[in-house]
C-alpha cells in the first residue's frame, strides 16, 4: 500500500490524497460502501463500481460465521469470490462481537462469544482475527479491538484502551510473522479508542503510532454521542496521528458528518446509511433527505435528483420510484441504493476537487446551509 498526500486545505485540516493498493487507485477523501457479507445489498459489483466507489468494506465476523473463511480462501480470496475488481477493507468484527452483550465474555486473552446465527460457541483472539483476515484476503485489515459503549464509565474505557493497544501489538506481531495467502500484500490499520476522553484518545494514538503501521483508524465514535462531540474527538485525534499516513473514521456517517470530518483531517469513511436508508425509501439529495413513499412524490415526474450523476437519477423519476416502493418491487431497492451510494461517492469527489482548487471552506459552508435548511423544511412538513 502507498499513500500520497497531494494537498491540504489552507483554512481547515481537509486533505486530498491518493491511496494505492494492488487492486487499484483510491482518490481521497474516499467513501467505502458497506458490503458486510461480501456484497453491497441490492447491487452487483458492476453497479457499485459504476457509482465511483473504488473500495468496499466487508466484515470479518460475519464472513467467518457464513460462509466460512476457508471457503473464501479456496475461492482465491474475497475479490475473486465476490467478483470485485476494486480494493477491500475488512473490519475485524470487534464492534459486532461487543454488540453481543449477553452472548460474550471478555478476557485479556480474547473474547468468548456465541454466534447470533445458531448459538455456537467461538473464541476470538488478536491472532485469530488476523488469520481470518489473511484468509479473506482484504487489502486493508483491522486488528481486534475493544469498543466500549458510548455511556461507559471512564474506568471501563481506560481498560478498553489498554486492551486495544495490547491486542494491536499482538496483531502486528502475528501479521508480520504470517504472510499473505493470495499473492499480494495486505496492510494493517490499528484502531484508536478512548471514548470522549481526550487524554485517553491521545495516549492510545501515541502508543499505536509507535508500532509503525501504514495507516490508522479512529473507532468508537458515532455510537450515540452528540455530533459536536464526535467532531471534537476526531479533531483531537487527527492532531496526533502522523500526517503522511491515511486516517480512517469508522462507521461515519451522514453527509454532513463526512464533510465535517473531512474538514478535521479524515481521509476514509464507511457507513451503512446510504444503503440501509435506501432500502427504507429514504433518498439523499443536496436539499436534504426525502421519503420517496410520501404522497407528494406520486405524481412528480422530475428526476430523482438532477445533481446526482447516476443511472438511477438519469433515467427514472420520483413518481416511478414511489410506485416501485408502494408496489413492493425489488427494483425500487436497487434504484434507491444506486442513487444513495452515487450521492455519497459524488459528495466526497467534489470535496476532493474543492480541496485541490482551494475552495473547500466556502463550499462546505454553502452545502451545510442548503442541506440543513432543506432538512428543517422537510421535517416541518412531515410533522
N, C-alpha and C positions, 0 to 999 in steps of 0.2 A: 504494500500500500504506500502511496505517496500523497502528500498534501501540499499544495502551493497556495499561499495567501497572496491574492492579487491586489486587493485594495481595502483599506479601512476608511470608513466614513469620517469626515472631518468634525462632525458635530456629535455623533453618537459613537457607540462601540461596534456598530454594524460592520460586517466583514463580507467580502466576496472572495471566493477561492475556487480551487478545483481539487477534487479528491479522485485519485485513480486507484482502482483495483484491477486485478487480472481480467475482470468482466466488464471493464469499461470506465468511462469518464463520468463523474458526477459533479456538475457545477454546484457550488454552494453559495447561498443557503439552499438546502435541499429538504424536501418533504418525502418521507417514506410511507406509502400506503401500507396498511396493516394486512398481512396475509398470514394470520395466525397458524392455520393448518396447511401452509404451502399453497394458499390460494387467496386472492383478494375477492371477497364474497361478491358473487353476481357477475364477475368479469373474467374473461380469458386473459392469458398472459399478453396476447397481442393487443387487447383493448387497454390493458394497464400501460403498456409501452406507448401507445398512441396518445395517452394523456400527457406524456413528457416525463413520467416517472422513470428513473434510472436505477433506483434501489428500492427494494421492498423489505419489510420486516416479517419474520416468521418467529414462532415461539418454540423453544426447545422443550419446555414442559409438555405442551400439547402434542408435539411430534414424537416425543419419547413414548407417550402413552398410546398414540394412534397416528400413524400405522406401526410405529416402532422404528427406532433409528437405524437398525440394521437393514431394514427394507429400503430406506432411503439411501444408505451407503451402497447396497447392492445394485441400486439403480444408477450409481455413478455420482451420487450427491444430489443436493436439492435442486440445482439448476437443471440437470437433466430430468430429474423426477417430475418437476413442475413445468418443464419446457420454458424456462425463463432465461432470457439472454442477458439480462442486466445483473446487477450486484444484489447480494442478500446480506442482511444483518439478522442474527438470531439473538433474541432476548434469552437470558439464562433460565427464565421461569421462576426466578426468586419472588417476584410480585405475586404470581399465581399461587405458589406454594404458601406464601404468607396470608393469602386471602382465604385459605382453608383453615380458619381459626380453630374449628372443632375437630379437625382431622390431622393435626400435625403436632409434633413435639420437637423442639429445637434444643440442640446442644452445641458446644463449641466445635464438635467434630462435624456436624451436619444437621439435616432435618429428616426425621421420620414422618411420613405422611401417607394418607390413604387417597387413592385415586378418586376424583369426583365422578368418574365414569362407572366404576364397578366396585369400589371399596377395597381394591387390592392394595397391599402394603408395599411401600417403596422407601428408599433411603438415598437422599441426595447429599453428596459432599462436594467440596470445591473441585476435587479431581474428577469425580463422576460427571459433573456438568460439563467440564472441558472435553471429556471423552465423548459425551453425547454430541457436542457441537463439532468436534472433529469428524465424527461420523456423518453428520448432516452436511457439512462442507460449506457453511456460510463464509462469506468473505470477511465479515467482521463478527466477532463473537464477544459475549459479555460474561464476566465471571459471576459466580453465585454471590449474592449479597443479601443482607437482611434489610427489609424495607418495613419499618415500623409504621403503625397508623399515625395519621396527622395529629391526633389528640393524645398521643403517648406522652408520658412524663419525661423529664429530662434524663433521668437515670436510665430509662428503657432505651431512649435514643442514643445515649452515650454508649451503652452496651452494644447496640446495633452497629455503631460506628466502628468500634474495636473489632467486632466480628467481621464486618465488611472488609476492613483493612487486612486482617489475618487471612481471610478466605481469598482476597485478591492476591496476596503474596503466594499462597499455596497454588492458586490458579496459574499465576505467571510461571512458577517453577515447573508445574506439570505441563503447561503449554510448551515451554522451551525444551523439555525432555522428550516429548512425544510429537512427532511431526504430522503435517497434514496428510490426509489419506487419499486425496483425489487429484494429486499432481499440480496443485497450486497452493501458494502460501495463504495463510489467514492472519488476521490481526486481532488483538485483544484490547478492548477498551475498559479499564476499571471504572467503577461507578462511585461517584462522590455522594455520600449520605450525610445526615446531620440534622434532619428536620429543619426547623426555622431558627436554629441557634447558630449565630454567625461564627462563634469560636469553634464549634464542632465541625461545621462545614469547612472552615479554613484548615483545621487540623487534619481532617480526612483528606482534603485535596493535597496538602503538603506531603503527607505520608504516601499517597498513591503516586504523586509525581516522582518520588524517589525511585519508583520501580521502573521508570523509563519506558512507559508504554507509548504506542503510536498514536493514541487519541484517548479522550476522556469523556465519560458520560456523567450527567447530573441526574440522579434518581430521587425518588421520594417526594416529588412535587406533583401538583395537580391531583392531590388526593384529599381535597376538602378545605385546604387553606384559602383565604381570600386571594384574589388575583394580584392585588398590590403586594402582598407578602411574597407570592411566588416570584414576581418580578424583582423584588428586593433581594431575595435569596440568590436568584440567578445572577444578579449584578455582583454580589459579594463573591460568588464562586468563580465567575469568569475573570475577576480581578486577579485571582490566584493562579488559575490554570495557564500553562505556557502558551503564548500567542501563536507559536509556529505549528501547533497541533490542533486537529479538529475537535470541536466541542459538540456533544450530542445531548439535547434535553429530552428526556424520555417521557413519552405519553402526553405530549402537549401539541396542540390544544385547539382552541377556537382560532379563527382568522386573526383576530386582534392579539391573541396570546402569541401567535407566531411572530407577528410584526414587532410587538413589544419585546419579545425575547431576542429577535434578530438585532434590535437596537441595543441590546445588552451583551452582544458578542456571541450568540449561538449560531452554529453552522448547520446542524442537522436536527430533524424532528421526526416523530411518528405519532399518530393518533388515530383512534377508531372513529372519531366524529364524522368525517366526510362519508364513510361507508355505512356506519350504523345509522346515522341520521337519514341518509338517502333511503334506506330500507323502511324508514318510518315516515316517508313522504315529506321530509324537510330538505329544502334546497338552499344552498348558499349563493348569494349574489352580492355585488358591490353595494346594493341597497338593503343589506341585512338578510335575514332568513325568511323564507316563505314556506308555508304548509300548502303543498300542491293540492290537497284534498279540500281546501277551503272553497266554498261555493263560488267565490268571486272569480276563480280561475276556470270555471266550467265552460265559459264562452269567450275566453281570452285566447285569441289565435296568434298572439305575438310569440317570438322565440322564447325558449326557457330563460335565456339570459344573453342578450346581444353582446355583452362584453366578455363572455367566456367562450374561447375558441375550442369547441369540442364537437364531436359527431352528434351528440345529443342536442346541443344548443343550436347547431347549424341547421338541423333537419326537422326538429319537432317543436310543436307549440305547447304552451302551458295547458291548453284545453285537451290536447291529446294525452299528455302525461297525466292530467287529472282523470281522464277517462280510464287509463290503464290501471291506476291505483284503485279507482272506485269499482272496477270490474275484476280486481284481484289478478290482473295479468302479470306474469313473471317479467315481461319486458319492461314494465314500469320500474322494477327494482334495478334492472341493468341500466336503463337510461338515466335514472336519478343518480346512481353510483358513478357512472361515467361523467356526468356533469359535475358532481361534487369533487371528485378526485381531480378532474381537469381544472376546476376553480382553484383548488389548493396549489396544484403544480404551477398554474399561471401566476398565482399570487407570489410565490417565492421566486419565480423567474423575474417578475417585474421588480421585486425588492432588490434582486441582484443587479439588474440593469440600473436601478436608481443609485445603488451604492457605487457602481462603476462610473456613472456620469456625474456624481456629486450632488444629486438632488433627493437623496433618501429622506432626510429630515422633513422638508416641506411636503413631500409626497405622503409620508406617514401621517402627518397632521391632517391632510386633506382626506385621506382614506378613512381615518378614525372619525372625523366629523360627519362624513356622509354615511358611513356604516352605522354609527351609533344613533344618529338622528332618525334614520330609516327604521332601525330596530325598535326604537321607542314608539314610533308611529304604528308599526305592526302590532306591538304589544298592546297599545291602547285600543286598536281596532279589534283585536281578538278578545279583549276583556269586555 
